[in-house]
Amino acid sequence: MDEKNEPTVEQSLGLLSEALGKAAADIRAVRDAVDSARKDMAAHSGSHTREIIRDAERAVVRLKETEESLRDVLKDLVQAD
């Protein structure tokens, strides 16, 4: 890709900001659903699928990776000042 087609820093940060806003709302909704499911599961002992465990573990890994990436962005912004 040549320089004419590369996004500017401002464009990249705008896209990141938009994605963070959407992700924040999604994460809040998922957290509420997870907390509700945990309460239900505690009240009704029973079998739960292994897929829940697998998907939860995968989500935790990806959230940690995202957190590291966002820390890198913050470091870059601080160094740019």
Secondary structure, DSSP 8 states (H G I E B T S, - for coil): --GGGS--HHHHHHHHHHHHHHHHHHHHHHHHHHHHHHHHHHHS-----HHHHHHHHHHHHHHHHHHHHHHHHHHHHHHH-
